Amino acid sequence: MTGGTGTLAAGAQHLRAEWGRWWRAEDLTDTHIAHRILNDQYRMWQRQKQRGIAEVQQNISLLKQQQKQATYMQQQRMALQKRGGGFGGYGGGMGASPMISYRMMQWAQLQMRLGQQEFKHTEVTPNMLAIGRGQVVAERHRRAWVVLPLLVLVWAGLWWLSVLAGLAVTAAAALVFCAAAWAKGRAPKWRRPPVPKLLFVPPAPPAHTELAAEDDPQPFPIREAGRDPRRAREAVELALRKEKAQIAKVDVPTETEWGWAVPLVLSSGTLGDLIRVLPAMATTLRVGENRLMAQRANPEDSAAVTLRILTSDPFANPLPYPERAPLSCSITAPFSIGTSIDGETTPIILAGQHVLIVARSGGGKSSMVRTMAEYVTACRDAVAVDIDPTGRGLGPLRPCAARGAYTPEDAEKLLEYLLAKANERIAAMPPTQDNFAVSENAPAIIAFVDELPRLTKKGKEAAIALGEIGRKARVTLVACTTDATSDKVGDAIADAYGVRILMPCRRHDVPLVVGSDDAISRGWLPHLLVPSPGEWESADAGKFYCITPRHRDPILRYVSPLSATTAATRATERAAAGLPSIDPRSAAPTAPQTAPAIAKQLLDIFAAESDPEALPLAVIADRLVAADPATWGRWEDRTDRLARIGSELKRQLRTAGVDVPTTRLSGVPGRPTAYRLSDLQDALS
């Protein structure tokens, strides 16, 4: 916590924990204890040596005194003899005793040996460490039981002598404690006293000491580095060394909102060699497997690499989704499909661009499609075509589609129509024009094709052919697939699609979509992204890598999700404001001036769908809800929504005196209820 209260509380807890560590002597390492034990051994040896030397000197002094006394006695006897007295003839005295001289020589030799004696320590064992730590704990407890009561007595005495003095001392103590707690809250580092220096120079490094040969440092999780760049570099260096990565230099990392950006210099090998050890490094650094990414730092220096280590989600707080009014955008202007890990937008231009989106189920493909469709439906010079063989299509934005096809057969027909449209536009272009010029009267056509592999054979052929000529005609595809292998999607993916987006996908899809056999070794790692298992866990859904005319590097990006509610609201606004037509020059059947309003509304819906022979009730219902949610949106949360809207539509037609029969669409799964345009026109005439 960085707030004042949070910092103070955290600091107080830290001080309390530090007191507990001091009370239990946990602030002392084995090295502290070993130095204390060895210094105690040295002091004890010194005392014993000094006692031995003192004893020797005392005995030598005593022998010298005895020798001096014997010499004096001899001199006295010799003096008596010269005067004629004494004990007989000359030389009767024996002089100093030879035994004294001999004993003095022995003690002198012992003194020499004691002076030459060197201290030899006893190696510290784990049992000795435990005993030594227990002695420190006991000593600290004795000291605390003396000092703490004394402080309490002094404090109580101050209050007894003067309330003002007691209050001042109490306030000062509280202030000092708060200052210490605040400082510890900002920088919660454990206090550790310095290691006592050894009082001797050992001939060999003792165990458990600072002089002992240190073990090779072991790798540790990157989160233990805290916010210290040098510790983070140490963690990365040890992890690289463990995996035997050929690294010449690890520069000081840069801390980011999501983790660390670490500049590396390869000593040999390639970037691919480093990328191959990233999963093992992720285990060592204790981050997710898909949370390590490496890429070239300089296109002119193949040895320079940037390693990104994600310790948190870089896209936890995405940019807010932009507001776009109806008909306020142009398909020829750039718009962003997501944000990069470096905080930069990802602008693309959809005019004349085929887009391929490859993602496994749960990879966030719907979010990417919805982002693009939301922009297209806000353009005044573009129309969206909705093609989905599985039937769901653009979901809440479906009412804004100019045309739709929701079965493999209808998708085949609509793709063939778009191919014919593209050929028609190219044929109508003057010789001096290279590309079809889009405008409000001749909009670009963006066909959103979901589940591309589920198209019929002819449908795939039409899609491939459209990929070859659609760019010139501004009739382009946004194709989605869960499998990009050539037998599923078709050939020439890298050539046909100018924008290629890789979300959580299969490993085999990466080289094919990127267009390079060594794509993974160059840092393209979408196969390591984890798709969402369900709404309760987003995992890596929405994260992607992309290749566009502006973006060629393997940088992780994220598309912000647009909620279905917001998308439906925008679809209603845009449908009410009017949308561009796929072919404004074609005259749609008009209703007689006296035709009821509900009949005119049905004709408008057929016109918006390019006047197909028949429209399923589901499509009509979506259009009605988008145009008048107050009347037709009352049953949105009900399971019988379609039946309710169908009944209300029949009731209003009968009330208006228009008898339009319904039919069943054969050849379509479920044979849905539909209205035929010819039946509506006959009823009005």
C-alpha positions in Angstrom: 0.0 0.0 0.0 1.2 3.5 -0.8 -1.4 5.5 1.1 -0.4 7.1 4.4 -2.6 4.9 6.6 -1.7 1.8 4.7 2.0 2.5 4.8 1.9 3.2 8.6 -0.1 0.1 9.3 2.2 -2.1 7.2 5.2 -0.5 8.9 3.8 -1.2 12.4 3.3 -4.8 11.4 6.8 -5.0 10.1 8.2 -3.5 13.3 6.3 -6.0 15.3 7.6 -8.8 13.2 11.1 -7.5 13.6 10.7 -7.5 17.4 9.7 -11.2 17.1 12.7 -12.0 15.0 15.0 -10.3 17.6 13.3 -12.1 20.5 13.9 -15.4 18.8 17.3 -14.4 17.4 16.1 -15.0 13.9 17.9 -11.9 12.7 21.2 -13.7 13.2 22.4 -16.1 10.5 24.5 -19.2 11.1 27.5 -17.0 10.1 26.7 -14.6 13.0 26.6 -17.6 15.5 29.7 -19.3 14.1 31.7 -16.1 14.4 30.6 -15.7 18.0 31.5 -19.3 18.8 35.0 -19.1 17.2 35.7 -15.7 18.9 34.7 -17.3 22.2 37.1 -20.2 21.4 39.9 -17.7 20.7 39.3 -15.6 23.8 39.3 -18.8 26.0 42.6 -19.9 24.3 44.1 -16.5 24.9 43.2 -16.6 28.6 44.6 -20.0 29.0 47.8 -19.0 27.2 48.1 -15.9 29.3 47.7 -17.9 32.5 50.3 -20.4 31.3 52.8 -17.6 30.5 52.1 -15.9 33.9 52.7 -19.2 35.7 56.0 -19.7 33.8 57.2 -16.2 34.5 56.2 -16.6 38.2 58.3 -19.8 38.5 61.2 -18.3 36.6 61.1 -15.3 38.9 61.1 -17.6 42.0 64.0 -19.6 40.7 65.9 -16.4 40.0 65.3 -15.2 43.5 66.5 -18.6 44.9 69.6 -18.4 42.7 70.2 -14.8 43.8 69.9 -15.8 47.4 72.3 -18.8 47.0 74.8 -16.6 45.3 74.6 -14.1 48.1 75.2 -16.8 50.7 78.2 -18.0 48.8 79.6 -14.5 48.7 79.1 -14.2 52.5 81.0 -17.5 53.1 83.9 -16.4 50.9 84.1 -13.1 52.8 84.4 -15.0 56.2 87.1 -17.3 54.9 89.2 -14.3 53.8 89.0 -13.0 57.4 90.1 -16.3 58.8 86.8 -17.4 60.1 84.2 -19.6 58.7 84.0 -23.3 58.2 87.5 -24.3 57.2 89.7 -23.8 54.3 89.3 -21.7 51.2 86.4 -22.8 48.9 84.3 -24.6 51.4 81.0 -23.0 50.0 79.2 -24.8 47.2 77.8 -21.6 45.4 74.6 -21.5 43.4 72.8 -24.8 43.0 73.1 -26.5 39.5 69.5 -27.8 40.0 68.2 -24.2 40.1 69.9 -23.4 36.8 68.5 -26.6 35.2 65.0 -25.8 36.4 65.3 -22.3 35.1 66.3 -23.6 31.7 63.3 -25.9 31.6 60.9 -23.1 32.4 62.5 -20.8 29.8 62.0 -23.5 27.2 58.4 -23.8 28.2 58.0 -20.0 27.9 59.5 -20.1 24.4 57.0 -22.9 23.4 54.1 -21.0 24.8 55.1 -17.9 22.9 55.4 -19.8 19.6 52.0 -21.6 20.1 49.3 -20.8 17.5 45.6 -20.9 18.0 43.8 -23.9 16.3 40.0 -23.5 16.2 37.5 -26.3 16.7 35.2 -26.7 13.7 31.7 -25.5 14.4 29.0 -28.2 14.1 25.3 -27.8 13.7 24.8 -28.9 17.3 27.2 -26.1 18.4 25.2 -23.6 16.3 22.0 -24.6 18.0 23.5 -24.2 21.4 25.1 -20.9 20.5 21.7 -19.6 19.2 20.1 -20.7 22.4 22.7 -18.8 24.4 22.0 -15.6 22.4 18.2 -16.0 23.0 18.7 -16.5 26.7 21.0 -13.5 26.9 18.5 -11.3 25.0 15.6 -12.4 27.2 17.6 -11.6 30.4 18.5 -8.2 28.9 14.8 -7.5 28.0 13.5 -8.5 31.4 15.9 -5.9 32.9 15.5 -3.1 30.5 11.8 -3.1 29.9 10.7 -3.0 33.5 13.2 -0.2 34.1 11.8 1.8 31.2 8.3 1.3 32.6 9.4 2.5 36.0 11.1 5.6 34.5 8.0 6.4 32.4 5.7 6.0 35.4 8.1 8.1 37.5 7.9 10.9 34.9 4.1 10.8 35.1 4.3 10.9 38.9 6.6 13.8 38.9 4.9 15.8 36.2 2.0 15.0 34.0 3.3 17.4 31.4 6.7 15.6 31.3 5.0 12.2 31.0 2.8 13.4 28.3 5.7 15.0 26.3 7.8 11.8 26.6 4.8 9.6 25.6 4.1 11.9 22.6 7.8 11.8 21.6 7.9 8.0 21.9 4.7 7.7 19.8 6.1 10.1 17.2 9.4 8.2 17.0 7.4 4.9 16.6 5.2 6.4 13.9 8.2 7.7 12.0 9.9 4.4 12.2 6.7 2.6 11.1 6.2 5.0 8.2 9.8 4.5 7.0 9.4 0.7 7.3 6.1 0.8 5.5 7.7 2.5 2.5 10.8 0.2 2.6 10.1 -2.9 4.5 13.6 -4.4 4.8 14.6 -6.8 7.5 17.1 -5.5 10.0 20.2 -7.6 10.2 23.2 -6.7 12.5 26.7 -6.9 11.0 28.6 -10.1 11.3 31.2 -9.9 14.1 34.8 -10.0 12.7 37.0 -13.0 13.6 39.6 -12.1 16.2 42.2 -14.3 14.5 43.4 -15.3 11.1 42.6 -19.0 10.6 45.0 -21.2 8.6 42.0 -22.6 6.7 38.5 -21.1 6.3 36.2 -22.4 9.1 32.8 -23.7 8.2 29.7 -21.5 8.5 31.8 -18.3 8.3 32.3 -15.5 5.8 35.7 -17.0 5.0 34.1 -20.3 4.1 33.9 -21.1 0.4 30.4 -20.0 -0.7 28.2 -22.4 -2.6 27.2 -21.5 -6.1 24.2 -19.1 -5.9 20.9 -20.8 -6.6 18.2 -19.4 -8.9 15.2 -17.8 -7.2 11.8 -16.5 -8.3 11.7 -13.1 -10.0 9.1 -11.8 -7.5 11.7 -12.1 -4.7 13.6 -9.3 -6.4 10.9 -6.9 -5.4 11.5 -3.6 -7.3 15.3 -3.9 -7.2 16.6 -4.0 -10.8 19.9 -5.5 -9.8 18.3 -8.3 -7.9 16.0 -8.9 -10.9 19.1 -9.0 -13.2 20.6 -11.6 -10.8 17.5 -13.7 -10.9 17.5 -13.7 -14.7 21.3 -14.4 -14.9 20.9 -17.4 -12.6 17.9 -18.7 -14.5 19.8 -18.3 -17.9 22.9 -20.0 -16.4 20.8 -22.9 -15.1 19.4 -23.5 -18.6 22.9 -23.1 -20.2 21.7 -20.2 -22.4 24.5 -18.7 -24.5 24.3 -15.2 -23.1 27.2 -12.8 -23.1 25.6 -10.0 -21.1 22.5 -9.2 -19.1 21.9 -5.5 -18.7 20.0 -3.8 -15.9 16.3 -4.5 -16.4 13.7 -1.8 -16.8 10.7 -2.1 -14.5 7.3 -1.8 -16.2 3.7 -1.9 -15.0 3.5 -5.5 -16.0 7.0 -6.8 -15.0 10.5 -6.4 -16.4 12.1 -5.7 -19.8 15.5 -7.2 -19.7 18.1 -6.3 -22.4 20.3 -9.3 -23.3 23.3 -9.9 -25.6 23.7 -13.4 -27.1 27.2 -14.8 -27.0 26.5 -17.4 -29.6 23.5 -19.3 -31.1 20.3 -17.7 -32.3 17.2 -16.2 -30.8 15.5 -19.5 -31.4 17.9 -21.2 -29.0 16.9 -18.8 -26.3 13.2 -19.1 -27.0 13.4 -22.9 -26.7 14.5 -22.6 -23.0 11.9 -20.0 -22.1 9.4 -22.6 -20.8 12.0 -24.0 -18.4 13.1 -20.5 -17.4 9.4 -19.7 -16.6 9.4 -22.6 -14.1 12.6 -21.3 -12.5 11.4 -17.7 -12.3 8.0 -18.9 -11.1 5.9 -17.2 -13.8 3.5 -18.6 -16.3 4.8 -20.4 -19.3 3.3 -17.9 -21.7 4.7 -15.0 -19.5 8.2 -15.0 -21.0 8.7 -13.5 -24.5 11.9 -12.7 -26.4 12.4 -10.7 -29.6 15.0 -8.8 -31.5 15.9 -5.5 -29.9 17.7 -4.1 -33.0 17.2 -5.3 -36.6 20.8 -4.4 -37.3 22.2 -6.4 -34.4 21.2 -10.1 -34.3 22.8 -10.5 -30.8 20.7 -7.8 -29.1 17.5 -9.3 -27.6 14.8 -8.0 -25.3 13.4 -10.5 -22.8 10.0 -9.6 -21.4 9.0 -11.1 -18.1 5.3 -10.7 -17.2 4.6 -10.8 -13.4 1.1 -9.3 -13.9 -1.5 -8.9 -16.6 -0.3 -6.0 -18.9 -3.9 -5.6 -20.1 -5.7 -5.5 -16.8 -6.8 -1.9 -17.4 -7.4 -1.6 -21.1 -8.2 1.7 -22.8 -12.0 2.6 -22.9 -13.8 1.6 -26.0 -14.2 4.7 -28.3 -17.6 6.2 -29.0 -18.6 6.3 -32.7 -21.7 8.0 -33.9 -23.6 6.5 -36.9 -22.0 7.3 -40.3 -19.2 9.2 -38.5 -16.2 7.1 -39.8 -14.6 6.2 -43.1 -13.4 2.8 -44.2 -10.3 4.4 -45.7 -9.2 5.8 -42.3 -7.1 3.8 -39.8 -8.6 2.5 -36.6 -7.0 0.5 -33.7 -7.9 -3.1 -33.2 -6.0 -3.3 -29.9 -3.2 -2.2 -27.6 0.3 -3.5 -27.5 2.2 -4.6 -24.4 4.2 -1.3 -24.7 0.9 0.7 -24.6 0.8 1.6 -28.3 -2.3 1.3 -30.4 -2.5 -1.1 -33.4 -4.0 0.9 -36.3 -5.1 -0.8 -39.5 -7.1 0.2 -42.6 -9.8 -2.2 -43.7 -10.3 -0.7 -47.2 -8.7 -3.1 -49.6 -7.4 -5.4 -46.9 -8.3 -9.1 -46.4 -8.1 -10.1 -42.8 -7.5 -13.6 -41.4 -8.2 -14.4 -37.7 -6.9 -17.7 -36.4 -8.0 -18.7 -32.9 -8.9 -21.7 -31.0 -12.3 -21.9 -29.2 -12.2 -19.5 -26.3 -9.3 -17.5 -27.9 -11.3 -14.2 -28.2 -12.1 -14.4 -31.9 -15.6 -13.0 -31.3 -14.1 -9.9 -29.6 -11.8 -9.2 -32.5 -14.7 -9.6 -35.1 -17.0 -7.5 -33.0 -14.3 -4.7 -32.8 -13.9 -4.7 -36.6 -17.7 -5.0 -37.3 -18.4 -2.2 -34.8 -16.1 0.1 -36.8 -17.4 -1.0 -40.2 -21.0 -0.4 -39.2 -20.1 3.1 -38.1 -18.7 4.0 -41.6 -20.6 6.0 -44.1 -18.7 4.4 -47.0 -18.8 0.7 -46.1 -21.3 -2.1 -45.5 -20.9 -5.3 -43.5 -22.0 -8.6 -44.9 -22.6 -11.4 -42.3 -21.7 -14.9 -43.3 -21.7 -17.7 -40.8 -22.4 -21.4 -41.7 -23.2 -22.1 -38.1 -26.0 -19.5 -37.9 -24.8 -17.0 -35.2 -23.1 -14.4 -37.3 -22.3 -11.0 -35.8 -24.5 -11.5 -32.8 -25.8 -8.1 -31.4 -24.4 -6.2 -34.5 -26.3 -8.5 -36.9 -29.1 -6.0 -37.6 -26.5 -3.7 -39.1 -25.4 -6.2 -41.7 -26.5 -5.3 -45.3 -26.9 -9.0 -46.1 -26.6 -12.2 -44.2 -26.2 -15.9 -44.8 -26.4 -18.5 -42.0 -26.3 -21.9 -43.7 -23.5 -23.4 -45.8 -25.7 -23.2 -48.9 -26.7 -19.6 -48.4 -23.1 -18.7 -47.6 -22.0 -20.2 -50.9 -24.6 -18.2 -52.8 -23.7 -14.9 -51.1 -20.0 -15.5 -51.6 -20.6 -16.1 -55.3 -22.7 -12.9 -55.4 -19.8 -11.0 -53.8 -17.4 -12.5 -56.3 -19.6 -11.4 -59.2 -19.9 -8.0 -57.6 -16.1 -7.7 -57.4 -15.8 -8.7 -61.1 -18.5 -6.2 -62.0 -16.7 -3.4 -60.2 -13.3 -4.3 -61.8 -14.9 -4.4 -65.2 -16.4 -0.9 -64.7 -13.1 0.7 -63.7 -11.5 3.0 -66.3 -8.1 2.0 -67.6 -6.4 4.8 -65.6 -7.8 3.5 -62.3 -6.0 0.8 -60.3 -8.5 0.3 -57.5 -12.2 0.9 -57.1 -12.9 4.2 -55.4 -15.3 3.8 -52.5 -17.9 6.5 -51.6 -21.1 6.8 -49.8 -22.9 5.8 -53.0 -20.5 3.0 -53.8 -19.4 1.6 -50.4 -16.7 -0.9 -49.6 -18.0 -4.3 -48.9 -16.5 -6.1 -45.8 -17.7 -9.7 -45.6 -17.3 -11.3 -42.1 -16.9 -15.0 -42.7 -16.9 -17.1 -39.6 -16.0 -20.8 -39.5 -14.3 -20.7 -42.9 -13.6 -24.4 -43.0 -17.3 -25.2 -42.8 -18.1 -23.6 -46.1 -19.0 -25.8 -49.0 -16.5 -26.7 -51.6 -17.9 -24.0 -54.0 -18.1 -21.6 -51.1 -14.4 -22.0 -50.4 -13.5 -21.6 -54.0 -15.5 -18.4 -54.2 -13.7 -17.2 -51.0 -10.3 -18.0 -52.5 -11.2 -16.3 -55.8 -12.4 -13.3 -53.9 -9.2 -13.2 -52.0 -7.3 -12.8 -55.3 -9.4 -10.0 -56.8 -11.4 -8.5 -54.0 -8.7 -6.0 -52.9 -9.0 -4.1 -56.2 -12.8 -4.1 -56.0 -12.9 -3.2 -52.3 -14.9 -6.3 -51.7 -12.8 -8.0 -48.9 -13.1 -10.7 -46.4 -12.6 -10.9 -42.6 -12.2 -14.6 -42.4 -12.1 -16.6 -39.1 -10.9 -20.1 -38.5 -9.8 -22.4 -35.7 -7.4 -24.2 -38.0 -5.2 -22.5 -40.6 -3.7 -25.6 -42.2 -3.9 -25.5 -46.0 -6.3 -28.4 -46.3 -8.8 -26.5 -44.1 -8.6 -22.9 -45.3 -7.0 -22.9 -48.7 -3.7 -22.0 -50.3 -1.7 -18.8 -50.4 -2.8 -17.5 -46.9 0.3 -15.3 -46.5 -0.2 -13.7 -49.9 -4.0 -13.2 -49.9 -4.5 -11.7 -46.4 -2.7 -8.4 -45.8 -3.8 -8.5 -42.1 -3.2 -11.7 -40.2 -4.1 -12.1 -36.6 -3.0 -14.9 -34.4 -4.9 -15.4 -31.1 -4.5 -18.5 -28.8 -4.0 -21.1 -31.5 -2.2 -24.3 -32.4 1.6 -24.5 -32.8 1.3 -25.7 -36.4 -0.8 -22.6 -37.4 2.0 -20.2 -36.5 4.5 -20.8 -39.3 1.7 -21.0 -41.9 0.1 -17.7 -41.0 3.3 -15.8 -40.3 4.6 -17.1 -43.6 8.0 -18.2 -42.2 9.2 -21.7 -41.1 11.2 -20.2 -38.3 8.4 -17.9 -37.0 8.4 -19.5 -33.5 12.2 -19.1 -33.2 11.8 -15.5 -34.1 9.4 -14.8 -31.2 5.9 -15.5 -32.6 4.4 -17.4 -29.6 0.6 -17.2 -29.9 0.5 -21.0 -29.4 1.6 -20.5 -25.8 -1.4 -18.3 -25.0 -4.1 -20.1 -23.0 -7.7 -19.8 -24.4 -10.6 -19.1 -22.0 -12.3 -22.2 -20.6 -15.4 -20.2 -19.9 -16.9 -16.9 -18.8 -15.6 -17.5 -15.2 -11.9 -17.4 -16.4 -10.7 -15.1 -19.2 -7.2 -16.6 -19.3 -5.5 -15.2 -22.4 -8.6 -14.6 -24.5 -8.3 -11.4 -26.5 -4.5 -11.4 -26.6 -3.0 -11.7 -30.0 0.0 -11.2 -32.4 -0.6 -9.6 -35.8 1.0 -8.9 -39.1 -0.2 -5.8 -40.9 1.4 -3.4 -43.4 2.5 -1.4 -40.3 3.3 -4.1 -37.8 5.8 -6.9 -38.6 7.3 -7.6 -35.1 6.1 -10.3 -32.7 4.7 -8.1 -30.0 1.9 -9.2 -27.7 -1.3 -7.2 -28.1 -4.9 -7.2 -26.7 -8.3 -6.3 -28.1 -10.6 -4.7 -25.6 -14.0 -6.5 -25.4 -17.1 -4.7 -26.4 -20.1 -6.0 -24.4 -23.1 -7.4 -26.2 -25.3 -4.9 -24.5 -23.2 -1.9 -25.7 -23.0 -3.5 -29.2 -26.8 -4.0 -29.4 -27.4 -0.4 -28.3 -25.1 0.9 -31.0 -26.7 -1.4 -33.6 -30.1 0.1 -32.7 -28.8 3.7 -33.1 -27.2 3.0 -36.4 -30.1 1.1 -37.9 -32.4 3.9 -36.9 -30.0 6.5 -38.4 -29.9 4.6 -41.7 -27.1 2.4 -43.1 -25.3 2.4 -46.4 -26.8 0.0 -49.0 -24.7 -2.7 -50.7 -26.0 -1.4 -54.0 -27.6 2.0 -53.7 -28.1 2.3 -57.5 -30.5 -0.7 -57.6 -34.2 0.3 -57.2 -35.9 -1.6 -54.4 -39.6 -2.3 -54.7 -41.6 0.4 -53.1 -44.8 0.2 -51.2 -47.9 1.9 -52.4 -48.5 5.2 -50.7 -51.6 3.8 -48.9 -49.7 0.7 -47.6 -49.9 0.2 -43.9 -46.8 1.1 -41.8 -46.0 -2.5 -40.9 -46.0 -3.5 -44.5 -43.7 -0.6 -45.4 -41.4 -1.6 -42.6 -41.3 -5.2 -43.9 -40.4 -3.9 -47.4 -37.6 -1.8 -45.9 -36.2 -4.8 -44.1 -36.1 -6.8 -47.4 -34.4 -3.8 -49.1 -31.8 -3.7 -46.4 -31.1 -7.4 -46.9 -30.7 -6.7 -50.7 -34.2 -8.1 -51.5 -33.7 -11.8 -51.2 -36.5 -14.2 -52.2 -37.3 -15.0 -48.6 -36.2 -13.8 -45.2 -36.2 -16.0 -42.1 -38.3 -14.7 -39.2 -35.1 -14.5 -37.1 -33.6 -11.9 -39.4 -36.8 -9.9 -39.6 -37.1 -10.0 -35.8 -33.5 -8.7 -35.4 -34.3 -5.8 -37.7 -37.6 -5.0 -36.0 -36.0 -4.9 -32.6 -33.2 -2.7 -33.8 -35.7 -0.3 -35.4 -38.2 -0.2 -32.5 -37.0 -1.9 -29.3 -40.0 -0.5 -27.3 -42.4 -2.5 -29.4 -40.4 -5.5 -30.5 -37.8 -5.8 -27.8 -40.2 -6.8 -25.0 -39.3 -10.5 -25.2 -35.5 -10.3 -25.5 -34.9 -12.3 -22.3 -37.5 -15.0 -23.1 -36.8 -18.4 -24.6 -39.9 -18.0 -26.8 -38.7 -14.6 -28.1 -39.0 -15.6 -31.8 -42.5 -17.1 -31.4 -43.7 -14.0 -29.6 -42.4 -11.6 -32.2 -43.9 -13.8 -35.0 -47.3 -13.7 -33.3 -47.2 -9.9 -32.9 -46.1 -9.5 -36.5 -49.0 -11.6 -37.8 -51.4 -9.7 -35.5 -50.3 -6.3 -36.8 -50.5 -7.5 -40.4 -54.1 -8.8 -39.9 -55.1 -5.6 -38.1 -53.7 -3.6 -41.1 -55.7 -5.9 -43.5 -52.6 -7.4 -45.1 -52.7 -11.2 -45.5 -49.1 -12.4 -45.9 -48.6 -16.2 -45.5 -45.5 -17.6 -43.9 -43.4 -20.5 -45.3 -40.7 -22.9 -44.3 -37.3 -22.7 -45.9 -36.4 -26.2 -47.2 -32.7 -27.1 -47.4 -32.0 -25.1 -44.3 -31.3 -26.8 -40.9 -34.4 -26.7 -38.8 -36.5 -25.4 -41.8 -37.0 -22.0 -40.2 -40.2 -19.9 -40.6 -39.8 -17.2 -43.3 -41.7 -14.5 -45.3 -41.4 -14.4 -49.1 -41.0 -11.0 -50.8 -43.4 -12.0 -53.6 -46.1 -12.9 -51.1 -45.7 -9.5 -49.4 -45.9 -7.7 -52.8 -48.9 -9.7 -53.8 -50.7 -8.9 -50.6 -50.1 -5.2 -51.1 -51.3 -5.2 -54.7 
